[in-house]
Amino acid sequence: MLEKIIYPECYCCKKVVKRIKFGLCEECLGSLTKVEFESRCKYCSFPLPSGSNICGRCFKEKREFDGGFFLFPYNDCGKALIHSIKFKDKIEYLKILESFNLQIHEFLQDKEIEVLTYVPSSIYHYLKRGYSVPREIGKILSSSLGIPLKKLVFTRKPFKKLLSSTKTASERRKIVKSFFRVRSKHQYKSLLLVDDVFTTGATVNRISKLLKREEIAEKVYFLTLAMVIDR
């Protein structure tokens, strides 16, 4: 009992330990930052067996984005970390991005990204939390990469139905279809769209389509903290 008072509890495994970082014990943090996959989908970065280069979803559905990358899976420790950032106001845990600097630079090395932008939160959630997780991610990346961060994507409505309550990819597409709009006086050859979690890709795909249709960007890549890989 005394240990629980003196020492913190890991958000993931719930063990009481002497030291945690980003809300995770050393073992859980290691399992998150050192995860490796045999191969990844060339479009969405979904983990694949060795020798494969495109996932089933990207093979069946038209992808408007030109490629993407996620840092860790949205399960167990990844989910615990995201929830602590979004729902427990642990915004400082976004510094975990520094642990993935090498992977991020490797992904972007041949993309010639001119600008960063981010998926906007609904007005309701922004006012409720006081911050936007994708925007905060964008600010950190902008500083480390030396690439400007611009708000190119806007919301049409103050509210958006929680995508986590949807059951199918088609439901998610219907929700996001009328929620976003884009605006810019400039045109870019290549930009990076930032978000926190990639679930089905409906949000990233819709925004990528709008950015290209309005001739704001010729190529759109995305980067997210996590991806749902339990399909």
C-alpha positions as a Python dict, from the first residue, in 0.01 Angstrom:
ca = {
    (1, 'M'): (0, 0, 0),
    (2, 'L'): (285, 235, 89),
    (3, 'E'): (450, 171, -249),
    (4, 'K'): (139, 299, -432),
    (5, 'I'): (165, 624, -238),
    (6, 'I'): (537, 668, -297),
    (7, 'Y'): (584, 526, -647),
    (8, 'P'): (383, 585, -968),
    (9, 'E'): (175, 329, -1156),
    (10, 'C'): (239, 242, -1521),
    (11, 'Y'): (-60, 339, -1736),
    (12, 'C'): (-23, 21, -1941),
    (13, 'C'): (68, -276, -1721),
    (14, 'K'): (-52, -109, -1397),
    (15, 'K'): (262, -210, -1213),
    (16, 'V'): (385, 19, -938),
    (17, 'V'): (744, 108, -1022),
    (18, 'K'): (1009, 349, -903),
    (19, 'R'): (1033, 535, -1232),
    (20, 'I'): (809, 595, -1532),
    (21, 'K'): (851, 797, -1850),
    (22, 'F'): (558, 917, -2060),
    (23, 'G'): (339, 737, -1807),
    (24, 'L'): (498, 400, -1888),
    (25, 'C'): (743, 175, -1709),
    (26, 'E'): (1073, 93, -1874),
    (27, 'E'): (949, -242, -2007),
    (28, 'C'): (628, -102, -2160),
    (29, 'L'): (807, 198, -2308),
    (30, 'G'): (1063, -32, -2467),
    (31, 'S'): (791, -249, -2620),
    (32, 'L'): (638, 66, -2771),
    (33, 'T'): (944, 244, -2908),
    (34, 'K'): (1130, -64, -3032),
    (35, 'V'): (847, -232, -3222),
    (36, 'E'): (949, -350, -3570),
    (37, 'F'): (752, -502, -3858),
    (38, 'E'): (866, -735, -4135),
    (39, 'S'): (718, -502, -4397),
    (40, 'R'): (469, -217, -4431),
    (41, 'C'): (203, -125, -4688),
    (42, 'K'): (350, 127, -4934),
    (43, 'Y'): (39, 344, -4901),
    (44, 'C'): (-84, 336, -4540),
    (45, 'S'): (211, 172, -4358),
    (46, 'F'): (-2, -116, -4225),
    (47, 'P'): (226, -400, -4102),
    (48, 'L'): (256, -690, -4347),
    (49, 'P'): (441, -1020, -4378),
    (50, 'S'): (782, -1006, -4541),
    (51, 'G'): (759, -979, -4918),
    (52, 'S'): (421, -800, -4925),
    (53, 'N'): (392, -432, -5016),
    (54, 'I'): (20, -347, -5014),
    (55, 'C'): (-252, -426, -4759),
    (56, 'G'): (-598, -559, -4845),
    (57, 'R'): (-776, -232, -4765),
    (58, 'C'): (-549, -20, -4986),
    (59, 'F'): (-582, -280, -5262),
    (60, 'K'): (-963, -257, -5255),
    (61, 'E'): (-1013, 115, -5184),
    (62, 'K'): (-885, 416, -5374),
    (63, 'R'): (-630, 600, -5165),
    (64, 'E'): (-603, 975, -5220),
    (65, 'F'): (-287, 1008, -5008),
    (66, 'D'): (51, 918, -5155),
    (67, 'G'): (194, 740, -4855),
    (68, 'G'): (213, 750, -4479),
    (69, 'F'): (378, 634, -4161),
    (70, 'F'): (270, 555, -3806),
    (71, 'L'): (499, 528, -3504),
    (72, 'F'): (340, 253, -3294),
    (73, 'P'): (30, 26, -3286),
    (74, 'Y'): (-286, 151, -3119),
    (75, 'N'): (-314, -133, -2870),
    (76, 'D'): (-204, -200, -2514),
    (77, 'C'): (71, 52, -2436),
    (78, 'G'): (1, 265, -2743),
    (79, 'K'): (-364, 305, -2648),
    (80, 'A'): (-273, 380, -2285),
    (81, 'L'): (-34, 655, -2399),
    (82, 'I'): (-283, 813, -2643),
    (83, 'H'): (-560, 809, -2382),
    (84, 'S'): (-339, 975, -2122),
    (85, 'I'): (-256, 1253, -2371),
    (86, 'K'): (-613, 1308, -2495),
    (87, 'F'): (-818, 1246, -2182),
    (88, 'K'): (-582, 1305, -1890),
    (89, 'D'): (-422, 1624, -2024),
    (90, 'K'): (-74, 1472, -2035),
    (91, 'I'): (19, 1681, -2339),
    (92, 'E'): (384, 1676, -2232),
    (93, 'Y'): (395, 1305, -2320),
    (94, 'L'): (403, 1406, -2686),
    (95, 'K'): (776, 1447, -2634),
    (96, 'I'): (787, 1074, -2705),
    (97, 'L'): (813, 1188, -3068),
    (98, 'E'): (1181, 1250, -2999),
    (99, 'S'): (1227, 874, -2952),
    (100, 'F'): (1121, 823, -3314),
    (101, 'N'): (1332, 1094, -3479),
    (102, 'L'): (1535, 845, -3681),
    (103, 'Q'): (1229, 664, -3821),
    (104, 'I'): (1054, 993, -3904),
    (105, 'H'): (1357, 1131, -4089),
    (106, 'E'): (1399, 805, -4281),
    (107, 'F'): (1035, 817, -4392),
    (108, 'L'): (1056, 1180, -4502),
    (109, 'Q'): (1403, 1179, -4656),
    (110, 'D'): (1287, 1161, -5019),
    (111, 'K'): (946, 1329, -4984),
    (112, 'E'): (1059, 1695, -5017),
    (113, 'I'): (788, 1813, -4776),
    (114, 'E'): (726, 2188, -4808),
    (115, 'V'): (468, 2236, -4533),
    (116, 'L'): (303, 2054, -4242),
    (117, 'T'): (-67, 2069, -4165),
    (118, 'Y'): (-292, 1881, -3923),
    (119, 'V'): (-636, 1729, -3885),
    (120, 'P'): (-840, 1986, -3688),
    (121, 'S'): (-1040, 1896, -3379),
    (122, 'S'): (-1405, 1991, -3356),
    (123, 'I'): (-1466, 2325, -3190),
    (124, 'Y'): (-1641, 2144, -2904),
    (125, 'H'): (-1346, 1918, -2827),
    (126, 'Y'): (-1093, 2199, -2866),
    (127, 'L'): (-1277, 2415, -2613),
    (128, 'K'): (-1327, 2120, -2380),
    (129, 'R'): (-958, 2019, -2377),
    (130, 'G'): (-798, 2354, -2445),
    (131, 'Y'): (-566, 2206, -2706),
    (132, 'S'): (-563, 1999, -3026),
    (133, 'V'): (-345, 1688, -3015),
    (134, 'P'): (-273, 1683, -3392),
    (135, 'R'): (-179, 2053, -3381),
    (136, 'E'): (58, 1993, -3089),
    (137, 'I'): (217, 1704, -3278),
    (138, 'G'): (256, 1934, -3578),
    (139, 'K'): (427, 2201, -3366),
    (140, 'I'): (683, 1951, -3235),
    (141, 'L'): (753, 1814, -3583),
    (142, 'S'): (777, 2163, -3731),
    (143, 'S'): (1043, 2254, -3476),
    (144, 'S'): (1246, 1934, -3519),
    (145, 'L'): (1222, 1919, -3900),
    (146, 'G'): (1249, 2290, -3972),
    (147, 'I'): (932, 2280, -4186),
    (148, 'P'): (656, 2541, -4140),
    (149, 'L'): (323, 2438, -3989),
    (150, 'K'): (13, 2587, -4156),
    (151, 'K'): (-357, 2552, -4082),
    (152, 'L'): (-496, 2440, -4417),
    (153, 'V'): (-785, 2225, -4295),
    (154, 'F'): (-1093, 2360, -4117),
    (155, 'T'): (-1412, 2217, -3970),
    (156, 'R'): (-1758, 2292, -4104),
    (157, 'K'): (-1945, 2207, -3784),
    (158, 'P'): (-1884, 2261, -3409),
    (159, 'F'): (-1956, 1894, -3337),
    (160, 'K'): (-1861, 1564, -3494),
    (161, 'K'): (-2000, 1225, -3402),
    (162, 'L'): (-1739, 1017, -3224),
    (163, 'L'): (-1575, 801, -3486),
    (164, 'S'): (-1493, 546, -3217),
    (165, 'S'): (-1865, 465, -3196),
    (166, 'T'): (-1889, 369, -3563),
    (167, 'K'): (-1881, 6, -3669),
    (168, 'T'): (-1778, 16, -4033),
    (169, 'A'): (-1544, 207, -4262),
    (170, 'S'): (-1842, 328, -4468),
    (171, 'E'): (-1997, 488, -4158),
    (172, 'R'): (-1672, 672, -4089),
    (173, 'R'): (-1658, 799, -4447),
    (174, 'K'): (-2011, 940, -4423),
    (175, 'I'): (-1927, 1129, -4104),
    (176, 'V'): (-1604, 1287, -4228),
    (177, 'K'): (-1730, 1364, -4579),
    (178, 'S'): (-1915, 1682, -4482),
    (179, 'F'): (-1708, 1777, -4178),
    (180, 'F'): (-1388, 1916, -4332),
    (181, 'R'): (-1303, 2197, -4573),
    (182, 'V'): (-965, 2326, -4692),
    (183, 'R'): (-837, 2672, -4776),
    (184, 'S'): (-501, 2818, -4881),
    (185, 'K'): (-363, 3097, -5099),
    (186, 'H'): (-57, 2887, -5172),
    (187, 'Q'): (8, 2570, -5369),
    (188, 'Y'): (252, 2305, -5255),
    (189, 'K'): (413, 2017, -5438),
    (190, 'S'): (428, 1799, -5128),
    (191, 'L'): (285, 1832, -4776),
    (192, 'L'): (260, 1623, -4461),
    (193, 'L'): (-75, 1579, -4287),
    (194, 'V'): (-51, 1505, -3913),
    (195, 'D'): (-302, 1321, -3693),
    (196, 'D'): (-299, 1121, -3370),
    (197, 'V'): (-457, 786, -3468),
    (198, 'F'): (-512, 618, -3807),
    (199, 'T'): (-813, 386, -3780),
    (200, 'T'): (-958, 313, -4125),
    (201, 'G'): (-799, 606, -4306),
    (202, 'A'): (-1132, 777, -4381),
    (203, 'T'): (-1026, 1111, -4231),
    (204, 'V'): (-681, 1122, -4391),
    (205, 'N'): (-824, 1006, -4723),
    (206, 'R'): (-1099, 1270, -4729),
    (207, 'I'): (-866, 1556, -4643),
    (208, 'S'): (-609, 1437, -4899),
    (209, 'K'): (-880, 1436, -5165),
    (210, 'L'): (-988, 1792, -5074),
    (211, 'L'): (-630, 1922, -5075),
    (212, 'K'): (-570, 1779, -5421),
    (213, 'R'): (-909, 1877, -5562),
    (214, 'E'): (-856, 2239, -5455),
    (215, 'E'): (-504, 2222, -5600),
    (216, 'I'): (-344, 2307, -5268),
    (217, 'A'): (-109, 2009, -5288),
    (218, 'E'): (11, 1777, -5562),
    (219, 'K'): (118, 1508, -5317),
    (220, 'V'): (-12, 1442, -4965),
    (221, 'Y'): (162, 1219, -4712),
    (222, 'F'): (47, 1152, -4358),
    (223, 'L'): (210, 1079, -4023),
    (224, 'T'): (25, 959, -3713),
    (225, 'L'): (132, 857, -3368),
    (226, 'A'): (-57, 529, -3382),
    (227, 'M'): (-252, 297, -3611),
    (228, 'V'): (-528, 48, -3532),
    (229, 'I'): (-387, -280, -3661),
    (230, 'D'): (-653, -517, -3524),
    (231, 'R'): (-866, -536, -3839),
}
